[in-house]
Amino acid sequence: MLARKNDDEIVHFELTREEADKVKKLLELEEKREIEEQERLEKDNNPPFVQIYKGVGLKALQWLIKENGLASAILMFFMENMNNRNGVVCSQQLLVDEFEKSRQTIYKAVKFLEKHNFINIGKIGTANAYIINPELAFQDKNSKKKYVSFDGTILLSKEENKQLFSKQTYDNVKILKDKKSP
């Protein structure tokens, strides 16, 4: 006899040995399925790191570092800031500020990356959406490489958004200003 308490109600089952063995087997199969599902999820789940593929990926990065140091630094910046779909959005001004180079120098380095298929560029007004080539590096599940979605990290330049950044201090919060007043 099997007794089970279910929401203040006790349910009793009477099973033959054969039936009990079948129930036990079903429970074991369900437990095994749950374990396999958890293992599959753990296998697909990557911590916050970037996968760089041996062979083409590493050789391409070695070549890039040798050929164009600034372009390789920009690519590393993109990879550091990209979302798990290999995308990041930022303006050229942000890159100018980050690397302390002229707009023209940044433009040439980014075009170098695009020309050599390290990145693709999508325009969003005056900003760019940079998509890192997933055959070079990737951050999400391998099964997701075939998708291009853009819920990317958007980076804002302090220089281009002075008003926004000036609002990001407690001194500019009206309630706090009022409390400070005598």
LUMGUGU-601699 format. One line per field, with one value per residue: x, y, z of N, C-alpha, C in turn; chain. Coordinates in steps of 0.2 Angstrom, whole numbers, padded with zeros to 4 digits, always signed. Layout:
<sites>
n_px: X; ...
n_py: Y; ...
n_pz: Z; ...
ca_px: X; ...
ca_py: Y; ...
ca_pz: Z; ...
c_px: X; ...
c_py: Y; ...
c_pz: Z; ...
ch: A; ...
</sites>
This chain:
<sites>
n_px: +0004; +0003; +0004; +0000; +0001; -0008; -0011; -0018; -0025; -0026; -0021; -0023; -0015; -0017; -0006; +0000; +0015; +0020; +0014; +0019; +0033; +0032; +0028; +0039; +0049; +0045; +0046; +0060; +0064; +0059; +0066; +0079; +0077; +0075; +0088; +0096; +0091; +0094; +0108; +0110; +0106; +0116; +0127; +0124; +0124; +0134; +0147; +0151; +0160; +0171; +0171; +0184; +0188; +0199; +0212; +0205; +0200; +0209; +0221; +0217; +0215; +0229; +0235; +0228; +0232; +0245; +0245; +0237; +0236; +0228; +0215; +0214; +0213; +0201; +0193; +0194; +0188; +0175; +0172; +0173; +0162; +0151; +0135; +0127; +0124; +0133; +0133; +0135; +0131; +0137; +0143; +0154; +0161; +0161; +0171; +0182; +0184; +0187; +0198; +0207; +0210; +0209; +0194; +0195; +0205; +0200; +0189; +0195; +0202; +0190; +0184; +0194; +0192; +0180; +0182; +0190; +0182; +0180; +0170; +0153; +0143; +0129; +0119; +0112; +0104; +0115; +0123; +0132; +0129; +0138; +0143; +0150; +0160; +0153; +0160; +0173; +0173; +0162; +0148; +0137; +0126; +0131; +0121; +0114; +0121; +0116; +0107; +0103; +0100; +0095; +0097; +0106; +0120; +0121; +0131; +0135; +0143; +0151; +0155; +0146; +0134; +0132; +0122; +0114; +0123; +0126; +0114; +0115; +0119; +0117; +0116; +0108; +0095; +0079; +0071; +0081; +0089; +0079; +0079; +0091; +0091; +0090
n_py: -0006; +0011; +0027; +0044; +0061; +0074; +0090; +0092; +0080; +0063; +0051; +0034; +0020; +0004; -0008; -0021; -0031; -0031; -0020; -0010; -0011; -0006; +0007; +0012; +0011; +0020; +0032; +0032; +0033; +0046; +0054; +0052; +0058; +0071; +0074; +0072; +0083; +0094; +0092; +0095; +0108; +0114; +0111; +0119; +0132; +0145; +0153; +0171; +0173; +0174; +0164; +0159; +0153; +0139; +0137; +0145; +0156; +0160; +0161; +0171; +0182; +0183; +0187; +0199; +0207; +0208; +0215; +0227; +0236; +0245; +0242; +0229; +0231; +0238; +0228; +0219; +0227; +0228; +0214; +0213; +0220; +0216; +0208; +0192; +0189; +0193; +0206; +0224; +0241; +0257; +0274; +0282; +0292; +0288; +0278; +0286; +0293; +0283; +0277; +0287; +0293; +0301; +0304; +0300; +0291; +0281; +0278; +0272; +0261; +0254; +0251; +0243; +0232; +0228; +0226; +0215; +0206; +0204; +0210; +0215; +0229; +0238; +0252; +0264; +0277; +0289; +0281; +0265; +0248; +0235; +0219; +0205; +0194; +0178; +0166; +0169; +0172; +0169; +0170; +0165; +0150; +0137; +0132; +0144; +0151; +0153; +0163; +0180; +0192; +0207; +0213; +0221; +0227; +0244; +0257; +0273; +0288; +0299; +0312; +0314; +0315; +0324; +0331; +0321; +0314; +0323; +0323; +0312; +0313; +0314; +0327; +0333; +0328; +0333; +0331; +0329; +0340; +0349; +0345; +0348; +0362; +0376
n_pz: +0000; -0004; +0002; +0001; +0005; +0000; -0001; +0012; +0011; +0011; +0001; -0004; -0011; -0018; -0024; -0034; -0034; -0046; -0052; -0043; -0046; -0059; -0057; -0050; -0059; -0069; -0061; -0059; -0073; -0075; -0066; -0071; -0084; -0080; -0074; -0086; -0093; -0085; -0086; -0100; -0100; -0092; -0100; -0111; -0106; -0104; -0094; -0091; -0104; -0118; -0132; -0142; -0157; -0161; -0173; -0187; -0180; -0169; -0177; -0186; -0176; -0172; -0184; -0186; -0175; -0178; -0190; -0188; -0174; -0168; -0173; -0168; -0155; -0154; -0158; -0148; -0138; -0142; -0141; -0127; -0123; -0130; -0132; -0128; -0141; -0150; -0152; -0151; -0148; -0152; -0153; -0165; -0159; -0145; -0147; -0151; -0139; -0130; -0135; -0137; -0150; -0166; -0175; -0189; -0188; -0180; -0188; -0200; -0194; -0189; -0202; -0207; -0199; -0204; -0218; -0218; -0213; -0199; -0192; -0194; -0199; -0194; -0197; -0185; -0185; -0180; -0174; -0173; -0175; -0171; -0176; -0171; -0180; -0179; -0182; -0178; -0165; -0151; -0139; -0134; -0133; -0144; -0152; -0155; -0164; -0177; -0177; -0179; -0168; -0160; -0146; -0140; -0130; -0127; -0129; -0122; -0126; -0115; -0119; -0130; -0124; -0114; -0106; -0102; -0094; -0085; -0077; -0070; -0056; -0039; -0035; -0044; -0042; -0039; -0027; -0017; -0018; -0013; +0000; +0005; +0005; +0016
ca_px: +0000; +0006; +0000; +0002; -0003; -0009; -0015; -0022; -0029; -0022; -0023; -0020; -0015; -0015; -0003; +0003; +0022; +0022; +0012; +0024; +0039; +0031; +0028; +0046; +0053; +0042; +0049; +0067; +0064; +0057; +0072; +0084; +0076; +0077; +0095; +0099; +0089; +0099; +0115; +0110; +0106; +0122; +0131; +0123; +0125; +0141; +0148; +0152; +0167; +0170; +0174; +0188; +0189; +0206; +0212; +0204; +0199; +0216; +0225; +0214; +0217; +0236; +0236; +0225; +0237; +0252; +0243; +0233; +0236; +0222; +0209; +0214; +0211; +0194; +0189; +0194; +0184; +0169; +0171; +0172; +0156; +0146; +0130; +0128; +0122; +0139; +0132; +0136; +0130; +0140; +0145; +0161; +0163; +0163; +0177; +0187; +0185; +0190; +0205; +0210; +0212; +0205; +0188; +0197; +0209; +0195; +0185; +0200; +0202; +0184; +0183; +0199; +0189; +0174; +0184; +0193; +0176; +0180; +0164; +0148; +0141; +0123; +0118; +0106; +0104; +0122; +0127; +0133; +0128; +0144; +0141; +0157; +0159; +0152; +0165; +0179; +0171; +0155; +0147; +0131; +0126; +0133; +0115; +0111; +0125; +0113; +0102; +0105; +0095; +0099; +0095; +0113; +0123; +0121; +0136; +0134; +0148; +0150; +0156; +0140; +0128; +0134; +0116; +0112; +0128; +0125; +0108; +0117; +0122; +0112; +0115; +0102; +0088; +0075; +0070; +0087; +0090; +0075; +0081; +0098; +0089; +0088
ca_py: +0000; +0017; +0032; +0050; +0066; +0079; +0096; +0090; +0075; +0057; +0046; +0027; +0016; -0003; -0010; -0027; -0030; -0029; -0013; -0006; -0010; -0001; +0014; +0013; +0012; +0027; +0037; +0032; +0036; +0053; +0057; +0051; +0063; +0077; +0074; +0073; +0089; +0098; +0092; +0098; +0115; +0116; +0111; +0125; +0138; +0148; +0159; +0177; +0173; +0174; +0158; +0160; +0146; +0137; +0137; +0151; +0162; +0162; +0164; +0178; +0187; +0184; +0191; +0206; +0210; +0210; +0220; +0233; +0236; +0249; +0238; +0223; +0234; +0240; +0222; +0217; +0232; +0226; +0208; +0214; +0224; +0213; +0204; +0185; +0187; +0196; +0213; +0230; +0247; +0263; +0279; +0283; +0297; +0284; +0275; +0291; +0295; +0277; +0275; +0294; +0294; +0305; +0301; +0297; +0285; +0276; +0276; +0268; +0255; +0250; +0249; +0238; +0226; +0226; +0224; +0209; +0201; +0203; +0213; +0218; +0236; +0241; +0259; +0265; +0284; +0291; +0276; +0259; +0242; +0231; +0212; +0202; +0187; +0172; +0161; +0171; +0172; +0169; +0170; +0161; +0143; +0135; +0131; +0150; +0155; +0154; +0168; +0187; +0196; +0213; +0216; +0222; +0232; +0250; +0261; +0280; +0292; +0305; +0318; +0315; +0315; +0328; +0333; +0315; +0312; +0328; +0321; +0306; +0314; +0315; +0334; +0335; +0325; +0338; +0330; +0329; +0347; +0352; +0343; +0352; +0369; +0378
ca_pz: +0000; -0005; +0005; -0001; +0007; -0005; +0001; +0018; +0009; +0011; -0004; -0003; -0017; -0017; -0030; -0034; -0034; -0053; -0053; -0040; -0050; -0065; -0055; -0048; -0065; -0071; -0057; -0061; -0079; -0075; -0063; -0076; -0089; -0077; -0074; -0092; -0095; -0081; -0089; -0106; -0099; -0090; -0106; -0116; -0102; -0104; -0090; -0095; -0107; -0126; -0135; -0148; -0160; -0163; -0180; -0190; -0175; -0166; -0183; -0188; -0171; -0172; -0190; -0185; -0170; -0181; -0195; -0186; -0167; -0165; -0175; -0164; -0148; -0155; -0158; -0141; -0134; -0144; -0138; -0120; -0122; -0134; -0128; -0130; -0148; -0153; -0154; -0147; -0151; -0149; -0158; -0166; -0154; -0140; -0148; -0151; -0132; -0127; -0138; -0138; -0157; -0170; -0178; -0195; -0187; -0178; -0194; -0204; -0190; -0190; -0209; -0208; -0196; -0208; -0224; -0217; -0210; -0192; -0189; -0199; -0196; -0196; -0195; -0181; -0184; -0181; -0170; -0177; -0172; -0173; -0175; -0172; -0184; -0175; -0184; -0175; -0157; -0149; -0132; -0132; -0135; -0150; -0156; -0156; -0169; -0183; -0176; -0178; -0165; -0158; -0140; -0138; -0126; -0130; -0125; -0123; -0124; -0110; -0123; -0134; -0119; -0108; -0102; -0099; -0089; -0079; -0073; -0066; -0050; -0034; -0034; -0048; -0040; -0036; -0020; -0013; -0018; -0008; +0007; +0006; +0006; +0023
c_px: +0004; +0002; +0004; -0002; -0003; -0014; -0020; -0027; -0024; -0025; -0019; -0020; -0013; -0012; +0000; +0010; +0024; +0020; +0017; +0030; +0038; +0031; +0035; +0050; +0051; +0046; +0056; +0068; +0063; +0063; +0078; +0083; +0077; +0084; +0098; +0097; +0093; +0106; +0115; +0110; +0112; +0127; +0131; +0124; +0132; +0142; +0150; +0160; +0166; +0174; +0178; +0190; +0196; +0206; +0211; +0203; +0205; +0221; +0223; +0216; +0225; +0238; +0234; +0230; +0243; +0250; +0241; +0232; +0229; +0215; +0208; +0211; +0204; +0190; +0189; +0189; +0177; +0167; +0170; +0165; +0150; +0141; +0131; +0125; +0128; +0138; +0133; +0135; +0133; +0142; +0152; +0164; +0165; +0170; +0183; +0189; +0189; +0197; +0210; +0214; +0207; +0199; +0190; +0201; +0205; +0191; +0189; +0201; +0196; +0183; +0188; +0196; +0183; +0177; +0187; +0188; +0177; +0173; +0159; +0146; +0134; +0122; +0111; +0107; +0112; +0126; +0128; +0131; +0133; +0142; +0148; +0155; +0159; +0157; +0172; +0178; +0164; +0154; +0141; +0131; +0128; +0127; +0112; +0115; +0121; +0108; +0106; +0099; +0099; +0096; +0102; +0114; +0124; +0126; +0135; +0141; +0147; +0150; +0149; +0134; +0129; +0128; +0114; +0116; +0127; +0119; +0110; +0120; +0116; +0111; +0109; +0096; +0085; +0073; +0076; +0089; +0086; +0077; +0087; +0096; +0087; +0081
c_py: +0006; +0023; +0039; +0056; +0072; +0084; +0094; +0084; +0069; +0053; +0039; +0024; +0009; -0005; -0017; -0026; -0028; -0022; -0008; -0005; -0006; +0006; +0016; +0015; +0018; +0032; +0038; +0035; +0044; +0057; +0057; +0057; +0070; +0079; +0076; +0080; +0095; +0098; +0095; +0106; +0118; +0116; +0117; +0131; +0140; +0153; +0165; +0176; +0173; +0168; +0160; +0153; +0145; +0137; +0144; +0157; +0164; +0164; +0170; +0183; +0188; +0189; +0199; +0210; +0213; +0216; +0227; +0233; +0239; +0245; +0232; +0226; +0236; +0233; +0219; +0221; +0229; +0219; +0208; +0216; +0220; +0209; +0197; +0184; +0191; +0203; +0218; +0236; +0253; +0268; +0279; +0287; +0293; +0281; +0280; +0293; +0289; +0276; +0281; +0294; +0298; +0301; +0297; +0291; +0279; +0273; +0271; +0261; +0250; +0247; +0243; +0231; +0224; +0223; +0217; +0204; +0199; +0205; +0214; +0224; +0237; +0248; +0260; +0273; +0286; +0286; +0270; +0253; +0237; +0224; +0209; +0195; +0181; +0166; +0163; +0170; +0172; +0168; +0166; +0154; +0142; +0135; +0138; +0154; +0157; +0160; +0175; +0191; +0202; +0216; +0218; +0227; +0238; +0255; +0268; +0283; +0298; +0311; +0319; +0316; +0318; +0330; +0327; +0313; +0317; +0327; +0315; +0307; +0315; +0323; +0337; +0332; +0330; +0337; +0331; +0337; +0351; +0351; +0347; +0359; +0371; +0380
c_pz: +0000; -0002; +0003; +0001; +0002; -0003; +0006; +0016; +0008; +0006; -0004; -0009; -0015; -0024; -0029; -0035; -0041; -0055; -0049; -0043; -0056; -0063; -0053; -0054; -0069; -0068; -0058; -0068; -0079; -0071; -0068; -0082; -0086; -0076; -0080; -0095; -0092; -0084; -0096; -0105; -0097; -0095; -0110; -0112; -0101; -0098; -0094; -0098; -0115; -0128; -0142; -0151; -0162; -0171; -0183; -0185; -0172; -0172; -0185; -0183; -0171; -0178; -0189; -0180; -0173; -0186; -0193; -0178; -0165; -0167; -0170; -0157; -0149; -0155; -0151; -0137; -0136; -0141; -0131; -0119; -0125; -0129; -0131; -0137; -0153; -0155; -0149; -0151; -0148; -0155; -0159; -0161; -0147; -0141; -0148; -0144; -0129; -0129; -0139; -0145; -0161; -0173; -0185; -0193; -0184; -0184; -0198; -0200; -0190; -0197; -0210; -0205; -0201; -0215; -0223; -0213; -0203; -0189; -0195; -0195; -0199; -0193; -0191; -0180; -0185; -0177; -0175; -0172; -0175; -0171; -0176; -0175; -0179; -0176; -0181; -0167; -0156; -0142; -0130; -0134; -0142; -0155; -0158; -0162; -0175; -0183; -0176; -0175; -0162; -0152; -0136; -0133; -0129; -0126; -0127; -0122; -0120; -0114; -0127; -0130; -0113; -0103; -0099; -0093; -0083; -0075; -0069; -0059; -0045; -0033; -0038; -0047; -0036; -0028; -0015; -0013; -0013; -0001; +0009; +0008; +0013; +0024
ch: A; A; A; A; A; A; A; A; A; A; A; A; A; A; A; A; A; A; A; A; A; A; A; A; A; A; A; A; A; A; A; A; A; A; A; A; A; A; A; A; A; A; A; A; A; A; A; A; A; A; A; A; A; A; A; A; A; A; A; A; A; A; A; A; A; A; A; A; A; A; A; A; A; A; A; A; A; A; A; A; A; A; A; A; A; A; A; A; A; A; A; A; A; A; A; A; A; A; A; A; A; A; A; A; A; A; A; A; A; A; A; A; A; A; A; A; A; A; A; A; A; A; A; A; A; A; A; A; A; A; A; A; A; A; A; A; A; A; A; A; A; A; A; A; A; A; A; A; A; A; A; A; A; A; A; A; A; A; A; A; A; A; A; A; A; A; A; A; A; A; A; A; A; A; A; A; A; A; A; A; A; A
</sites>
